[in-house]
Amino acid sequence: MQAWLDALLATLPGFAWPWLWLLLPVPVLMRWWPLREQADTPALRVPYAPSRLQLQHVDGKGSAWLRGLLLWLAWFFLCAAIARPQQLGEPVEPPRQARQMMLAVDLSGSMSEPDMQLGGQIVDRLTAAKAVLADFLERREGDRIGLVVFGQQAYALTPLTADRATVREQLRDSVVGLAGRETALGDAIALSVKRLRDQPQGQRVLIMLTDGVNTAGVLDPLKAAELAKTEGVRVYTVAFGGSGGVSLFGVQLPGGEDPVDEQTLRGIAEQTGGRFFRARDTDELVGIYAELDRLEPVRSEGPAVRPRIERYAWPLAVALLLGVLALAWRGVRA
């Protein structure tokens, strides 16, 4: 019952200027306004007439009462229109303040190294990275995200889009060696910056995941970082790789450290206002992307608002119609 009553009240209009309802008794007050003294009965002076010709306008009581009612109703609806009736529209949720984010993923030959664990199984680095990135994309509701893959060259697989499912599909279908087996860090940064340069300031973000050293491309990574800084793009670099050992019959054997250029990756991040991360296993990579969620949060939606719709046209139209009817009735009866 209470819900039904609340719904009924929500459909009723409110008034922006309710104090203008004080005008409603004005016609009654005007009867007491001191005007010039008038004769009891209207009279018409006829030249050369011996006396005034009295013209008495007689209305039936019923017609006078009806005309008065129409005029009073017209005044009532006119006051209602002046008070600005408003009705609440459907709730509207303001959009989230999202990030314009490019994900750059290394597809060089070393990403096929099977030195990661995922769900209790040994998998290659790219498979582990795909699983972590898919979970990361799931949490970035409201962001516009693009995907760049790089090896010997850099390619944009998806432009900036709010369709995260498409980004996940393109990432899932990516394979090692798709862009060549070397690593062009600088070219990947430059291509990502090009995709971001027309986006709003403060929202341009690049997250780069790689497991190696810059060995290809035409642009030095630190020079590309200068370009990113000029364009206001924050670059977060993630160095991803295990111990560099080999897997034998499902058992990971120790080996030498992977040749990851941490110094260059750290310099890229610091120069652009981002951060450098090092992940040696899948769990560390999961923690890094959770930290990136904290560093680049998607601001939650504010409270839903209900726009006010002006409804003064309805009572104004009724007032005009009643006024015309009252005048027309008087003309007919006269």
N, C-alpha and C positions, 0 to 999 in steps of 0.2 A: 504493500500500500504506500509506504513512504517513497519507494523508488518510482512508483507511478506518479505520485504527487510532484516529486522532484523533476521528472521528465516533463510534466505539464507546465510547471513554473518556468522551466528552461525555454519553452516555446513562446511564452508570453513576452512581449516587448517591454523594455525598460525605457526610461527617458533620460536624455543627456542633460536637459535643462528643466527639471521638474518644478522649479520655483516659478516658471512662467504659467503654471496652472492658476496662479493668483489673479490672472487676468479674467478668469471665468466669471466673476460677479460684476465685471465692469458695466455691462448693459443695465443692470439693476441700479448701480450707482449713478449712471447717467440720467436716470429719471429724476434724481434729486438735484441735478446740476442747475444752478440759477441761470435760466435763460430769460429772454425778454418776455414780458407778460403777453400772453396770447388770449385771444377771445375764446369763449367757450365753444363757439361753433365757427367753422370757417365761413367767410363771407366774401362776396365778390361785388365790388362797386361798379355799377353800370352808369356810364355818363347819361346825364339828363334824366335819370330815373328819380322819381320822387322819394324813394327810400332805398336802403340797401336790399339787394336781392340775396336772400339767404339760400345757400346751396348746402344741403345736408347730404353727406355721404353715409349711406347706411350699408353696413355689412351684416350678414347673418352671424349669429353668435358662433355657430359651428365653423364657418369658414374662417373667421378671425382667430378662433382657437387653433385651427389646423395650421394657418399661416404662421402664427406665433411659435407653435411647436417646431415647425420646419426651421425657422430662423434660430431658435435656441439650439436645436441640434446642429445646425450649420456652425454656430459659434463654438459649440463644444468641440466639434471635430477640428475646427480651425485652431483652437487652443492646443489640442492634442498634437497637431502638426507643428506648431511653434515650439512646443516642448521637446521636439526631436525624439520621437520613438526610435529605439534601436533594438535589434535582435542579435543574439549571439550566433555566429556561424559555426560550422563544423570545426573541431579542434585541428590546429595546424602545428606540426612539429617542426621547429627550426632545424635547418640542416646542421650536421656535424661540421666542425672545423677540421678538415682532413689534411693529410700530407700529400704532396705530389712526390712520389717515391719511385726511383728506378732501382731495380735489383740487377746487379751485374754478377754473373755466375761463370766461373772458370770451367771450360770444357776441354782443357789441354789433356795430353796423354797421361799425366801423372794422376789425374782424378779417377783413373781406373784402378788405382792401387787398392787391393782388398785388405785394408787394415782397420776397418771400423766394425763395431758391433751394433746391431739393430735388432731388437726383439730376441736377443740371445743367439743371433746368427752373425757370421762374418760377412760383411758386404763391402763393396767398394765405396770410395769417398763420395762419388757423385750420388749414389743411391741414398746414402745417409744424409747428404745435404738436401736432396729432394724432399725427404721425409720431414726434416726440420723446417724447411722453407714452406712446405705445404701447411704445416701447423701455424707458422708465423702469418701466412696470408689469411688463414681463417680468422685470425684475431684482428685483422686490419680493416674491419668494416668501416666504410666511409672514406678510406683513402683511394686515391687514383694511383695505380701502380703500373709500371712498365717493366719489361724484361729485356735485358741485354745479355747475350752470351758471347764469350770471347775465347779464342785460342790463338792461332796465328793471326787472325783478324777478328774484329768485333762486329756483331750483327744485332740489330734490334728485332727481337721476335714479336713483341707486342708493344704498341704505343701506350702512353698513359691512358688507363681506363679504370672505371669503377667495377668492371666485370672481372672479379677476382677468379672466377671459375675458368675463364679463358686463359688467364696467366698461369693457373695451376696446370691446365692441360698442356700448354706450350712447354712448361718446365718439365712435366712428366715425360713428354716425347723427346726431350733433348738427350743426346747421347755423346759420349766422349769422342772427340775428334770431329764433331760436326762443324766446328769453325777452325779446324787445324789442330795440330798436336803441340804447338808451342804456346807461349803466353804473351799476349799484347796488352799489358796493364794500361799503358798510357792511352792507347786507342780506345779502350773500353771506357775509360774515364771521360775522354773527349766526346765520344758519342752520347754518353749519358747526359753530360752537361748540355749538349746541343738539344736534346729532347726536353730538358728542364728549363731552359733559359727564358721561355715565354710564360712560365708559371708564376703565381704570386710570390712576392718576396717573403722570406721566412718559412716557406713550406717546401723548399727544394731540398730533397734528400737523396743521397746515393749510398746504397749498401753494397759493398763489393766483397765477394767471397773468392778466395784464391788459395792455391796450395803451392805456389812456386815463385819464380823470379821472372822479371820482365826479360823475355828473350826474343821478342818480335815486335812488329809495329813500327810506325814512323815517328811517334811522339814519345818523348821521355816521360815517365810517370810523374816526376816532380814538376815538369813544365805543364803537364795536364792538370796537376793540382793547383798551380797558379791560375790557370783558366777557370777552374771550378771556384776558387776563392773570389775571382773577379765577378763571376756570375752569381755569387751568393749561394752556392751549392755546398751543403755539409756532406762530407764523405766519411763514412764509417767503413774501415777496412777490417776484414776478418781473415786471418791466416789460419787455414784449416789443413791439418795433416797429422798422421799418427807418428809412430816411432820410425817409420821407414823400413820396417822389417818385412818378412815374407810370410805368407800363410801356407802351412804344409799340413794337408789332411785336416783342415779346420782348426789347426793350432797355430796361433800367432807366434812367430819366432822373432827375437829381438834383432835389431839392425841399427844402422847409423841414422842420424837425424836427417830429415828432409831439408833440402836447400831452400828454405823460405827466407825471402829478403825482408826480415822484420823491420830493419832500419828504414827502408824506403816506404813500406806500408805505414809505419808509425809517422814518418814525415808527412805523408799525404794527408793522414787524418788530422794531425796537429795543425797543419797549414790551413785547412779548410774549416776548422772549428768542430771536427768530428772526434772520433776516438778509435784507437787501434785495439783489436782483440786477438787473442791466440787461443785456438781450440785444437787439442790433440786427440779428442775423442768425441763421440756423439753427445754424451752428457754435457760436456763443456760447451758444445755448439748450441744445445738447447738453452743453456743458461745465458749465453751471449744474446740470443734473439729475444729472450725474456727481458734482458737488460735494455735492449734496443726499444722494446715496447715502452719501457719506463722513460728512456731518454727522448723518445719521439712519440708521445702519447696521442691517441685519437681522442680529442675532447668530446666528452659525452654530450648528448643532446640536452638542451635546456628544457624547462617545463613547456608543455604544449600550451599554445595560446589559441583563443577563440576570437576571430575578428568580429568587430561590431558592424552590422549591416544596417544602414539607414532605412527607416520605414516611414518617413514623414510623408511620402508621396501618397500613401493610401488614405490617411485621414484628410489630407488636403484635397484630394479628389472628391471624397465624400462631402466635405464642406462646400465645395464649389457646386456640386450637384444639388445639394439641399437648398443652397442660396438661389440657384436658378429656378428650382421648383417653387420656392416661396414667391419669387418675383412673378413667375408665370401665373401662379394661382391668383395673385392680386390683380394682374392684368385681366385675367378672365372674369373675375368677380366684379371688377370695376365696370 
